[in-house]
Amino acid sequence: MIRGPRRWTAAALVVFTPLIAAAQTRTGVIAGTVRDSVTGAGIDQAEVSIVGANDVTIRTTSGDSGQYRLSGLRPGVVLLAVRRVGYYPDTARVTVLESSVTHVDFTLRSSTVLAAAVSEADPLRGKMGPFNRRKARGVGAFVTRAEIEKRQPGSISEMLRYLPGVAVTQKMAGEPQPVHMQRSVNSTTQAACNVLLYVDGHPYTNGNVDDFSPIVVEGIEVYRSASEIPADFRTRDATCGVIAIWTRDPDSRPQKP
């Protein structure tokens, strides 16, 4: 009667030992820097992510100097992707090593340099052409680069506080500040009434205006109701307004010493 259970315990240890070893598998790290192909300066707010990681989101954002770090990665080959508004995206196939840091640097080419040169010659052409044309019509609210430099806001949401008809929900310092139009703040359908966000003319789904530092923004368009929204941004979901952010040419930004 005693030997039977002892044999079962030994067998159980043999079965569970591989599971314990698997649970103790050590992870790896990918780290590096994202740089501009022309200036060599680090690019901030570039999104670096693991592509196709079993539907699990593994991403980070580069800091002021362009540095990023992804930790807790399972060993093996992964596809690393980097993207940033105003640049062409890039990818790299990387081998994650157990208990090691794999260094991967990216050099991105700007997609706005030519458009910026055209815009300087004619403000109604180039990247900022649509912005300037809509501003000339006088429908909506517009924030120019000159106004941003005059106000020197700490964030884009802070800049938007100055616009009539715009409400900013106060959050803790350092957190993104949700932006709404005042007409929908007290609405019972506010939860389903979202202000749509565009960046450089493209939808910026699930993003926030404070994802962008004021130093990288060239202009902002704000449409506070469906009646103000121009055809370029009008969709059936754009019932509570639209905010369109236009980023600056990287070469026009002041470089940090």
VOTI-853905 format. One line per field, with one value per residue: x, y, z of N, C-alpha, C in turn. Coordinates in pm, whole numbers, plus 32768, in hexadecimal, padded with zeros to 4 digits. Example, Ala and Ser with C-alpha at 12.3 -4.5 7.8 and 13.67 -1.06 7.14 Angstrom:
<sites>
n_x <- 8527 / 8505
n_y <- 7DC7 / 7F1F
n_z <- 830C / 82C4
ca_x <- 84CE / 8557
ca_y <- 7E3E / 7F96
ca_z <- 830C / 82CA
c_x <- 8528 / 850A
c_y <- 7EB6 / 8003
c_z <- 830C / 8313
</sites>
This chain:
<sites>
n_x <- 8052 / 80CF / 8199 / 811C / 80AC / 81A1 / 8225 / 8179 / 819F / 82A8 / 828D / 81EA / 8295 / 8348 / 82A5 / 825C / 834B / 83BC / 8301 / 8330 / 8433 / 8404 / 8371 / 8433 / 84C1 / 85A0 / 8584 / 85BC / 864B / 860E / 86AE / 86FB / 873A / 867E / 86B0 / 86CB / 86F6 / 877D / 87DB / 883C / 87E6 / 8740 / 85F9 / 84D6 / 83AE / 837D / 82D8 / 8324 / 82FF / 82A8 / 8258 / 813C / 8129 / 8096 / 7F9F / 7FC7 / 800B / 813D / 81F8 / 82AA / 8311 / 83F5 / 84DF / 853E / 8641 / 8634 / 8653 / 85EF / 854F / 84FD / 848B / 8480 / 8459 / 8413 / 8508 / 857C / 852E / 84B7 / 83E2 / 842F / 83A2 / 839E / 830E / 82B9 / 820E / 8235 / 8311 / 839C / 8337 / 83EA / 8478 / 8508 / 859C / 85D5 / 869D / 864B / 8700 / 8733 / 873C / 87D0 / 8830 / 87C9 / 883D / 87A7 / 87A3 / 86F2 / 86D5 / 861F / 857B / 850F / 83C4 / 8364 / 840A / 8422 / 831C / 8310 / 83C7 / 8345 / 8267 / 82D2 / 8306 / 8207 / 80FA / 8004 / 8032 / 80D4 / 811B / 809A / 7FDC / 7EBD / 7E6F / 7E9E / 7DEE / 7CF2 / 7CF7 / 7CEB / 7BE3 / 7B5A / 7AB6 / 7A92 / 7B94 / 7CE6 / 7E38 / 7F70 / 80D4 / 815A / 80B0 / 80C4 / 81D0 / 81C1 / 8117 / 8196 / 814A / 8133 / 80D1 / 800B / 7EFA / 7EE9 / 7F0E / 7E25 / 7D66 / 7D43 / 7C96 / 7B4F / 7A2A / 7AA3 / 7AE6 / 7BB2 / 7BFC / 7C6A / 7D83 / 7E72 / 7FB8 / 8093 / 8002 / 7F46 / 7E5E / 7D0C / 7C4E / 7B2A / 7A07 / 7951 / 7840 / 77FA / 7843 / 7791 / 76E1 / 7608 / 7659 / 7767 / 7831 / 7830 / 7869 / 795D / 7A74 / 7B0F / 7C5D / 7D5E / 7E9B / 7F86 / 7ED4 / 7E71 / 7DA8 / 7DC8 / 7DA6 / 7D31 / 7DE8 / 7E80 / 7E7A / 7F4E / 8015 / 80CD / 81D4 / 81D2 / 82A9 / 82CC / 81F9 / 815A / 8067 / 7F09 / 7DC0 / 7C73 / 7B31 / 79FC / 78FD / 7819 / 77BD / 788B / 795A / 7A37 / 7A29 / 7B0A / 7B35 / 7A46 / 797B / 7890 / 78B0 / 790F / 7885 / 78A2 / 7968 / 7AB4 / 7C15 / 7D36 / 7E83 / 7FB5 / 80FA / 824D / 8351 / 8468 / 8567 / 853F / 8522 / 85A0 / 86E3 / 8757 / 885E
n_y <- 7F86 / 8076 / 8095 / 80C5 / 81D8 / 8260 / 821E / 829D / 83AD / 83D5 / 83B0 / 8487 / 855B / 853C / 8578 / 8687 / 8712 / 8772 / 883E / 88F3 / 893F / 89BB / 8A97 / 8B2C / 8B9F / 8C88 / 8DDF / 8ECF / 900B / 911F / 9239 / 938B / 949F / 9598 / 9651 / 9782 / 9780 / 984A / 991A / 9886 / 989B / 982F / 97A0 / 97F4 / 9765 / 9695 / 956F / 942D / 92DC / 917F / 90AD / 8FE9 / 8F52 / 8E6B / 8EEB / 8F86 / 90BC / 914E / 9251 / 938A / 94DF / 95C3 / 9692 / 97EA / 97F7 / 973F / 9638 / 94E7 / 93CB / 927B / 918A / 9046 / 8F82 / 8E58 / 8D62 / 8D3F / 8D6C / 8EA3 / 8F9A / 90E0 / 9220 / 9379 / 94BB / 960B / 973A / 9801 / 9780 / 9674 / 9527 / 940F / 92C3 / 91A7 / 9068 / 8FB5 / 8EFE / 8E93 / 8E64 / 8D8A / 8E11 / 8EEE / 902B / 90A4 / 917A / 925F / 934D / 9454 / 950E / 960B / 9688 / 97CA / 9822 / 9913 / 99E2 / 9A3C / 9A98 / 9B68 / 9C1E / 9C69 / 9CE2 / 9DC7 / 9E66 / 9E8D / 9EC2 / 9E46 / 9D57 / 9C13 / 9B60 / 9BF7 / 9C78 / 9C2C / 9C68 / 9D81 / 9DD9 / 9D90 / 9E28 / 9F27 / 9F32 / 9F5D / 9EC1 / 9E0A / 9DD8 / 9E45 / 9DFD / 9E83 / 9E58 / 9F3A / 9F98 / 9ECA / 9EE3 / 9FDC / 9FB6 / 9EE7 / 9DDE / 9CCD / 9BDF / 9B4F / 9B3D / 9C04 / 9CE3 / 9CDA / 9D22 / 9E30 / 9E5E / 9EBF / 9E02 / 9D0E / 9C05 / 9B88 / 9A6A / 9A59 / 99AE / 98EB / 997D / 9956 / 988B / 9833 / 9927 / 9912 / 9994 / 9A47 / 9AC3 / 9BDC / 9BD9 / 9ACF / 9A75 / 9A64 / 99B2 / 9895 / 97CA / 97CE / 9710 / 967C / 973A / 97A6 / 9879 / 9890 / 984A / 98C1 / 989D / 993E / 9932 / 982E / 972E / 970C / 9624 / 95C8 / 966B / 9789 / 98EA / 9942 / 9894 / 990B / 99EC / 9B51 / 9BC2 / 9B34 / 9B6B / 9C07 / 9C7D / 9C93 / 9C23 / 9C5D / 9BE7 / 9C21 / 9BBA / 9AEA / 9B7E / 9C2B / 9B8F / 9B4E / 9AC0 / 9A1E / 99A0 / 9936 / 983C / 9736 / 9703 / 97EA / 989F / 9934 / 99E7 / 9A44 / 9A2B / 9A92 / 9A56 / 9ADE / 9A84 / 9AFE / 9B3A / 9A71 / 9AE7 / 9BEF / 9C06 / 9C76 / 9C0E / 9B48 / 9BA1
n_z <- 8000 / 8036 / 7F7A / 7E84 / 7E74 / 7E88 / 7D99 / 7CE8 / 7D2B / 7CDE / 7BCC / 7B91 / 7BC1 / 7AF1 / 7A16 / 7A42 / 7A51 / 7953 / 7920 / 79ED / 79AE / 78BA / 790B / 797D / 78B3 / 7831 / 77CE / 76BF / 7648 / 756F / 74F7 / 7493 / 73AE / 7304 / 71E6 / 7120 / 6FC2 / 6F3D / 6FEC / 70BE / 71BD / 72EA / 72DD / 7377 / 7413 / 7362 / 7302 / 7366 / 7328 / 735A / 7256 / 7215 / 7306 / 7376 / 7390 / 746E / 74F1 / 74D3 / 7507 / 74F9 / 7531 / 74A3 / 7558 / 75A8 / 753C / 7478 / 74C8 / 7513 / 75B8 / 75D8 / 76AA / 7757 / 7692 / 75DF / 7589 / 7436 / 72D4 / 7267 / 71CA / 71B2 / 71BA / 715E / 7173 / 7122 / 711C / 6FFE / 6F9D / 6ED6 / 6F18 / 6FB2 / 6FC3 / 706F / 7085 / 71A3 / 728B / 73C0 / 74E2 / 75F5 / 7739 / 76E6 / 764E / 751F / 742F / 735A / 7269 / 71C1 / 7092 / 7016 / 6EF2 / 6E9C / 6E3F / 6DFC / 6DA8 / 6C98 / 6C6D / 6D25 / 6CBA / 6BD0 / 6C42 / 6CB8 / 6BDC / 6B70 / 6C32 / 6C14 / 6BA5 / 6BBC / 6CF1 / 6DC0 / 6D31 / 6D1C / 6E25 / 6E31 / 6D6A / 6DD1 / 6EB8 / 6E4D / 6DFF / 6EE8 / 6F8C / 70AC / 71AA / 71BE / 7204 / 71EA / 71A3 / 71FB / 72C4 / 737E / 73CB / 743F / 751D / 75A4 / 760F / 76FC / 76A3 / 7597 / 75D7 / 7695 / 75F6 / 7560 / 7617 / 7607 / 753A / 74DA / 7524 / 754A / 7626 / 7727 / 77D9 / 7920 / 798A / 7A4B / 7A75 / 7964 / 78ED / 77C3 / 7751 / 7728 / 7618 / 75CC / 751F / 758A / 7565 / 7576 / 766D / 7748 / 76E8 / 76E1 / 7647 / 763C / 7662 / 757A / 74C6 / 7426 / 73EE / 72BB / 7258 / 7189 / 70EA / 702F / 6F59 / 6F60 / 6FFD / 715D / 7217 / 7359 / 73D3 / 747E / 74AD / 7544 / 750B / 7473 / 7483 / 74B3 / 7428 / 733E / 729C / 718D / 7147 / 71A8 / 7175 / 71D6 / 71EA / 7260 / 7252 / 7194 / 70BE / 7082 / 7022 / 6F19 / 6DC9 / 6DA7 / 6E9B / 6EE2 / 6F5C / 6FA7 / 70B0 / 711B / 71D7 / 72BC / 729A / 721D / 7238 / 719F / 717E / 7111 / 70C8 / 70EF / 6FFD / 7032 / 7012 / 704F / 715A / 7294 / 72F7 / 7406 / 74E7
ca_x <- 8000 / 8123 / 81EB / 80CF / 80AF / 8229 / 8240 / 8129 / 81E0 / 831E / 8260 / 81B7 / 8308 / 8380 / 824A / 8256 / 83CE / 83CB / 82AE / 8375 / 84A5 / 83D2 / 8347 / 84A9 / 8507 / 85C7 / 855E / 8623 / 862E / 8639 / 86BF / 8745 / 871D / 863F / 86F0 / 86A9 / 875A / 87C6 / 8820 / 8876 / 87AE / 86DF / 856D / 8481 / 8324 / 8370 / 82A0 / 836D / 82A7 / 82BC / 81EB / 8104 / 814F / 8023 / 7F37 / 7FE9 / 804C / 81C0 / 8229 / 82DB / 8325 / 847B / 84E7 / 856D / 86BD / 861C / 866F / 857B / 8572 / 8492 / 84BD / 8425 / 843B / 8437 / 8573 / 8551 / 8532 / 8440 / 83E5 / 842A / 8373 / 83A4 / 82C8 / 82AF / 81CD / 8296 / 8380 / 8378 / 834A / 8455 / 846F / 8583 / 858B / 8634 / 86A0 / 864F / 8752 / 8711 / 878B / 882D / 87F9 / 87E7 / 8839 / 8775 / 878E / 86A8 / 86E9 / 85A6 / 857C / 849E / 8366 / 832A / 846C / 83FE / 829F / 832D / 840A / 82DD / 8210 / 8313 / 82F8 / 817B / 80B8 / 7F8E / 805F / 8125 / 80DC / 8043 / 7F7E / 7E31 / 7E5D / 7E95 / 7D74 / 7C7F / 7D03 / 7CBF / 7B50 / 7B28 / 7A5A / 7AE2 / 7BFC / 7D69 / 7EAC / 7FE7 / 8153 / 8179 / 8061 / 80FE / 824B / 819D / 80DD / 81F5 / 80FF / 817B / 8097 / 7FA9 / 7E7A / 7EEF / 7EFB / 7D9A / 7D12 / 7D2D / 7C35 / 7AC3 / 79E0 / 7AF1 / 7AF1 / 7C1D / 7BE9 / 7CE3 / 7DBA / 7EEB / 8028 / 80DD / 7FA7 / 7F01 / 7DE4 / 7CA3 / 7C15 / 7AA1 / 79C7 / 78FA / 77B4 / 77E0 / 7874 / 7721 / 7686 / 75F9 / 7698 / 77F3 / 788B / 7837 / 7879 / 79EC / 7AB3 / 7B6C / 7CE1 / 7DAB / 7F25 / 7FB8 / 7E6D / 7E4A / 7D6A / 7E23 / 7D47 / 7D57 / 7E56 / 7E5F / 7EC1 / 7FC9 / 807E / 8129 / 8208 / 81BD / 831D / 82C8 / 817A / 815A / 7FE4 / 7E99 / 7D3A / 7C0D / 7AA8 / 79B4 / 787C / 7810 / 77A5 / 790A / 79BD / 7A43 / 7A19 / 7B83 / 7B31 / 79BC / 794F / 7815 / 78D5 / 7941 / 7812 / 78C6 / 79D8 / 7B32 / 7C92 / 7D9B / 7F09 / 8018 / 817F / 82B2 / 83C2 / 84D0 / 85D9 / 851D / 851B / 861E / 872D / 8786 / 88F1
ca_y <- 8000 / 80EC / 80A4 / 80FB / 8269 / 8291 / 8214 / 8305 / 842C / 83DB / 83C3 / 850F / 85B4 / 8531 / 85BB / 8716 / 8751 / 87C5 / 88B5 / 8951 / 8973 / 8A18 / 8B11 / 8B77 / 8BCF / 8D13 / 8E32 / 8F26 / 9099 / 9164 / 92C8 / 93D0 / 952C / 95BC / 96CE / 97C0 / 975A / 98BF / 9961 / 9828 / 98B6 / 97CD / 97C0 / 97D3 / 973A / 962D / 94F4 / 93B3 / 9270 / 90F7 / 908F / 8F64 / 8F0C / 8E21 / 8F4D / 8FCD / 9139 / 9166 / 92C9 / 93F5 / 955C / 95F8 / 9709 / 9867 / 97E0 / 96D5 / 95B4 / 9495 / 934D / 9219 / 9121 / 8FD7 / 8F3F / 8DCA / 8D49 / 8D15 / 8DD1 / 8EF8 / 9007 / 9160 / 928C / 9400 / 951E / 9691 / 9798 / 9853 / 972C / 95F3 / 94BE / 93B0 / 9247 / 9159 / 8FE4 / 8FB4 / 8E88 / 8EB1 / 8E04 / 8D79 / 8E5A / 8F47 / 90A2 / 90AD / 9206 / 9275 / 93DB / 9473 / 9591 / 9623 / 96F3 / 9825 / 9823 / 999A / 9A48 / 9A77 / 9AE1 / 9BE3 / 9C7A / 9C9E / 9D37 / 9E48 / 9EB5 / 9EAD / 9E8E / 9DF9 / 9CD6 / 9BC6 / 9B1E / 9C50 / 9CB7 / 9C1B / 9CB3 / 9E10 / 9DF2 / 9D8B / 9E9B / 9F9E / 9F32 / 9F96 / 9E67 / 9DBB / 9E21 / 9E1E / 9E23 / 9E84 / 9E48 / 9FB9 / 9FA0 / 9E6A / 9F1D / A04E / 9F84 / 9E8B / 9D82 / 9C55 / 9B6F / 9B78 / 9B52 / 9C88 / 9D46 / 9CD6 / 9D61 / 9EBC / 9E68 / 9EBA / 9D8B / 9C95 / 9BE2 / 9B29 / 9A28 / 9A63 / 9932 / 98FF / 99B3 / 98F0 / 9833 / 9873 / 996C / 98FF / 9A0F / 9A3B / 9B3F / 9C01 / 9BB7 / 9A42 / 9A51 / 9A42 / 995A / 9810 / 976B / 97F6 / 969C / 9650 / 97B2 / 97BE / 98D7 / 9847 / 9887 / 98A9 / 98CD / 994E / 990D / 97A2 / 970F / 96E3 / 95DB / 95A8 / 96C1 / 97FB / 9961 / 9952 / 983B / 995F / 9A61 / 9BCC / 9BE4 / 9AED / 9B8A / 9C7D / 9CBC / 9C43 / 9C49 / 9C2E / 9BF6 / 9C07 / 9B7A / 9AA9 / 9BE3 / 9C6D / 9B31 / 9B52 / 9A3F / 99CD / 9955 / 9914 / 97B1 / 9725 / 96FE / 986D / 98ED / 9985 / 9A3F / 9A0F / 9A73 / 9A67 / 9A86 / 9AD9 / 9A84 / 9B51 / 9AFE / 9A5B / 9B41 / 9C74 / 9C06 / 9C98 / 9B9A / 9B53 / 9BA5
ca_z <- 8000 / 803E / 7F01 / 7E13 / 7E6D / 7E6F / 7D0A / 7CA5 / 7D43 / 7C89 / 7B42 / 7B85 / 7BB9 / 7A6B / 79BA / 7A57 / 7A4A / 78DA / 7929 / 7A44 / 7963 / 7853 / 794C / 79A5 / 783C / 783D / 775C / 7689 / 7638 / 74F6 / 7514 / 742A / 7398 / 7285 / 71BD / 70A0 / 6F5E / 6F0D / 7059 / 711E / 7242 / 731A / 72C2 / 73E9 / 73FD / 72FB / 733A / 7346 / 7353 / 7328 / 71FA / 7218 / 7381 / 73A9 / 73B0 / 74E9 / 74CF / 7510 / 74C5 / 754D / 74E9 / 74B9 / 75AB / 756A / 74F1 / 7416 / 74FF / 7538 / 75F9 / 75E5 / 7703 / 7772 / 7613 / 75D4 / 7529 / 73B2 / 7269 / 7263 / 7169 / 71F9 / 7162 / 7196 / 7121 / 715C / 70C0 / 6FB9 / 6F70 / 6E9D / 6F7C / 6F97 / 7010 / 7079 / 70C2 / 7213 / 72DF / 744F / 7529 / 7682 / 779D / 76A1 / 760E / 7491 / 7407 / 72D2 / 724E / 7148 / 7054 / 6FC8 / 6E8E / 6EA8 / 6DCD / 6DF4 / 6D82 / 6C18 / 6C7D / 6D6E / 6C5E / 6B78 / 6C92 / 6CCD / 6B62 / 6B5F / 6CAA / 6BF1 / 6B70 / 6C18 / 6D63 / 6E0B / 6CD6 / 6D46 / 6EA2 / 6E12 / 6D1B / 6E2C / 6F12 / 6E03 / 6DF8 / 6F66 / 6FD2 / 7109 / 71F4 / 718D / 7254 / 7196 / 71E8 / 723D / 733F / 73DD / 7400 / 7494 / 7599 / 75E5 / 7665 / 7725 / 765B / 7533 / 761A / 76D5 / 758C / 7534 / 767C / 75E3 / 74CD / 7505 / 74FB / 7562 / 76B4 / 7744 / 7859 / 796F / 79C0 / 7A97 / 7A28 / 791A / 78A7 / 7753 / 7779 / 76C3 / 75E0 / 759B / 74FA / 75FA / 7547 / 7593 / 76F2 / 779E / 76A0 / 771A / 75EA / 7630 / 765B / 74EF / 7476 / 742B / 7391 / 7266 / 7251 / 7110 / 70ED / 6FA6 / 6EF9 / 6F6C / 707E / 71C9 / 7269 / 73E2 / 73FF / 74D1 / 747F / 7591 / 74D7 / 7427 / 74C9 / 7465 / 73D6 / 72BE / 725A / 7135 / 714A / 71DB / 714B / 7233 / 71BA / 72DD / 7239 / 7112 / 7056 / 7061 / 6FED / 6E87 / 6D86 / 6DB7 / 6F19 / 6F04 / 6F59 / 6FF6 / 713D / 7145 / 7205 / 7330 / 727B / 71E8 / 7250 / 713E / 71A2 / 70A5 / 7104 / 70AE / 6FB9 / 7098 / 7001 / 707F / 71EB / 72D5 / 7326 / 748E / 74EC
c_x <- 8055 / 816E / 819E / 80D2 / 8138 / 824C / 81F4 / 8169 / 825A / 82F8 / 8230 / 8228 / 8346 / 832B / 8254 / 82DC / 83E0 / 8378 / 82F0 / 83E9 / 8478 / 83AB / 83BC / 84FA / 8525 / 85A7 / 85D3 / 85F1 / 865D / 8640 / 870D / 871A / 86DF / 8673 / 86BA / 8719 / 87AF / 8819 / 8868 / 8841 / 874A / 8650 / 8519 / 83F6 / 8313 / 833C / 82EF / 831D / 82D3 / 8243 / 81C0 / 812A / 80D5 / 7FB4 / 7F4F / 8038 / 80CE / 81FB / 825D / 82ED / 83AE / 8476 / 851E / 85E9 / 86AE / 8631 / 85EE / 85AC / 84F4 / 84C9 / 8455 / 83FF / 8466 / 84A8 / 853D / 8558 / 84AF / 8451 / 83CD / 8403 / 837D / 835B / 82BE / 826F / 8238 / 830E / 834A / 8393 / 83BB / 8440 / 84F6 / 8563 / 85FB / 862B / 86B0 / 869A / 872D / 8772 / 87F1 / 87E3 / 8827 / 87D4 / 8810 / 8759 / 8743 / 86CD / 8675 / 85B6 / 84FE / 8447 / 832F / 838A / 8446 / 837F / 82B6 / 836E / 83A5 / 8286 / 824D / 8302 / 8268 / 812E / 803B / 7FB1 / 80AE / 80D5 / 8077 / 7FDE / 7EED / 7E11 / 7E47 / 7E18 / 7CF9 / 7C82 / 7CD0 / 7C27 / 7B12 / 7AC5 / 7AAC / 7B45 / 7C84 / 7DD6 / 7F27 / 8064 / 8178 / 812E / 8096 / 817C / 822D / 816A / 813E / 81AD / 8154 / 814A / 8034 / 7F20 / 7E77 / 7ED8 / 7E68 / 7D3A / 7CEF / 7CC1 / 7BA7 / 7A7F / 7A29 / 7AFD / 7B5C / 7C07 / 7C6C / 7D09 / 7E35 / 7F5B / 8074 / 8085 / 7F68 / 7E7D / 7D7A / 7C66 / 7B8A / 7A75 / 795E / 7869 / 7793 / 7809 / 7804 / 76BD / 767F / 763A / 772D / 7851 / 789B / 784F / 790B / 7A18 / 7B1A / 7BEF / 7D26 / 7E38 / 7F5B / 7F56 / 7E3B / 7E0B / 7DD2 / 7DCD / 7D83 / 7DCE / 7E24 / 7EB0 / 7F47 / 8031 / 80EA / 8152 / 81EE / 8230 / 831A / 824C / 8184 / 80D4 / 7F7A / 7E17 / 7CD6 / 7B82 / 7A4B / 792A / 787B / 77FF / 7825 / 796A / 79C1 / 7A3C / 7A92 / 7B7E / 7AA6 / 79A1 / 78D1 / 7831 / 78FF / 78CE / 7835 / 7940 / 7A56 / 7BA5 / 7CFA / 7E20 / 7F65 / 80A3 / 81E1 / 8315 / 8430 / 8545 / 85BE / 8515 / 85A2 / 8661 / 875E / 881F / 8929
c_y <- 807E / 8104 / 80E3 / 8192 / 82A2 / 828A / 8280 / 838F / 843D / 83F4 / 8451 / 8572 / 85B2 / 857E / 8652 / 875C / 87A3 / 8845 / 891D / 8990 / 89D8 / 8A9D / 8B69 / 8BA9 / 8C64 / 8D61 / 8E8A / 8FB5 / 90C8 / 91F9 / 9308 / 9461 / 953F / 9646 / 9700 / 97A6 / 97D0 / 98FE / 9903 / 983B / 9849 / 97FD / 9795 / 97A9 / 96DD / 95AE / 947C / 933F / 91EB / 90D4 / 8FFE / 8F13 / 8ECA / 8E7D / 8F95 / 9049 / 9148 / 91DC / 932B / 9470 / 9594 / 9679 / 9780 / 9853 / 9771 / 9648 / 956C / 9413 / 92F7 / 91A5 / 90B4 / 8F89 / 8EAD / 8DB8 / 8D16 / 8D88 / 8E1E / 8F61 / 9089 / 91CE / 9311 / 945F / 95A0 / 96EB / 97F3 / 9806 / 96AE / 9587 / 945E / 9334 / 9201 / 90D3 / 8FD2 / 8F30 / 8EB2 / 8E40 / 8DFF / 8DC3 / 8EB8 / 8FC0 / 90A6 / 913E / 9212 / 930B / 93EC / 94FF / 95A9 / 9697 / 9747 / 981F / 98AF / 9A04 / 9A8D / 9ACB / 9B65 / 9C4A / 9CB9 / 9D02 / 9DC1 / 9EA2 / 9EE1 / 9E70 / 9E3D / 9D75 / 9C8D / 9B90 / 9B76 / 9C99 / 9CA7 / 9C67 / 9D47 / 9E33 / 9DF2 / 9E01 / 9F1A / 9FA4 / 9F69 / 9F41 / 9E09 / 9E15 / 9DEB / 9E53 / 9E18 / 9E6E / 9EC7 / 9FC6 / 9F40 / 9EA4 / 9F94 / A01E / 9F2E / 9E29 / 9D08 / 9BD9 / 9BA4 / 9B91 / 9BDA / 9CF6 / 9D4D / 9D15 / 9DF2 / 9ECD / 9E64 / 9E3D / 9D09 / 9C7F / 9B78 / 9AEF / 9A26 / 99DA / 9952 / 9932 / 9942 / 9891 / 987C / 98AF / 995A / 9984 / 99F2 / 9AC4 / 9B60 / 9BDB / 9B27 / 9A19 / 9A22 / 99E5 / 98D2 / 97A6 / 9786 / 9780 / 966C / 96C4 / 97DE / 9826 / 988A / 9894 / 985D / 98E0 / 98CB / 9919 / 987F / 9788 / 96DD / 96A0 / 95B8 / 95F9 / 9734 / 9873 / 9972 / 98E7 / 988B / 99D7 / 9ADE / 9BED / 9BA1 / 9B0E / 9C0C / 9CC7 / 9C5C / 9C7C / 9C0F / 9C4E / 9BC6 / 9BC9 / 9B3F / 9B0E / 9C29 / 9C12 / 9B36 / 9AC5 / 99E4 / 9974 / 9921 / 9880 / 97A6 / 971D / 9787 / 98C7 / 994B / 99DC / 99F6 / 9A68 / 9A3A / 9AA9 / 9A76 / 9AE6 / 9AD4 / 9AFC / 9AEA / 9ABB / 9BCD / 9C7B / 9C2C / 9C1B / 9BB1 / 9B51 / 9B21
c_z <- 8000 / 7FBC / 7E8D / 7E0B / 7E54 / 7DDC / 7CBD / 7CB6 / 7CEC / 7BF8 / 7B2C / 7B79 / 7B2E / 7A07 / 79C6 / 7A4E / 79CB / 78E1 / 7981 / 79FB / 78FB / 7891 / 7973 / 792E / 784A / 77BE / 772F / 7677 / 75AF / 7517 / 74A3 / 7420 / 730E / 725F / 7136 / 703D / 6F2F / 6F7C / 70B9 / 71AB / 7267 / 7301 / 7339 / 73BB / 7385 / 733E / 7309 / 737C / 7317 / 72D2 / 7209 / 7291 / 73C0 / 73DA / 7435 / 74C3 / 751C / 74C7 / 752C / 74F5 / 7509 / 7509 / 755F / 7514 / 748A / 744A / 7525 / 7578 / 7606 / 7639 / 7717 / 76F6 / 7615 / 756F / 74A4 / 734E / 7267 / 71F5 / 71B6 / 7197 / 71A9 / 7138 / 716E / 70F5 / 7084 / 6F85 / 6F2D / 6F06 / 6F54 / 6FEE / 7011 / 70BB / 7128 / 725F / 7371 / 7496 / 75BD / 76DC / 775D / 7669 / 757D / 7465 / 7374 / 72C2 / 71C9 / 7117 / 6FF5 / 6F68 / 6E9B / 6E2B / 6DB4 / 6DC0 / 6D00 / 6C24 / 6CC4 / 6D13 / 6BFF / 6BC3 / 6CA9 / 6C53 / 6B4C / 6BD5 / 6C8D / 6BAF / 6BDA / 6C8D / 6DAA / 6DB2 / 6D01 / 6DC7 / 6E83 / 6DC2 / 6D76 / 6E8E / 6ECF / 6DF9 / 6E78 / 6FB0 / 702A / 7152 / 71CC / 71EB / 71FB / 71E9 / 7235 / 72C2 / 73A9 / 741D / 745B / 751B / 75EA / 7642 / 768A / 76DD / 75F4 / 7574 / 7660 / 766E / 7563 / 7599 / 7657 / 7578 / 7504 / 74D0 / 7512 / 75F9 / 76C4 / 77CE / 78A6 / 79A6 / 7A12 / 7A3D / 79E4 / 78CD / 7830 / 7780 / 770C / 7699 / 75A9 / 7568 / 7564 / 75E2 / 756D / 7620 / 774D / 775B / 76E1 / 76C2 / 75DC / 761F / 75CC / 7490 / 747C / 73C4 / 733F / 7259 / 71D0 / 7125 / 705E / 6F3F / 6F02 / 6FF5 / 70E3 / 7233 / 72F1 / 7414 / 7454 / 74A1 / 74C8 / 7571 / 7490 / 747A / 7475 / 7407 / 734D / 726C / 720B / 713B / 717B / 71A4 / 71AE / 71FA / 7228 / 72CC / 71AD / 70A1 / 702C / 7014 / 6F54 / 6E4B / 6D9A / 6E32 / 6F3B / 6EF1 / 6FAE / 708B / 7174 / 716F / 7277 / 7317 / 7250 / 7214 / 71F0 / 7162 / 712B / 70E3 / 70B0 / 7060 / 7021 / 708C / 7038 / 7118 / 7227 / 730C / 73B4 / 7490 / 751C
</sites>
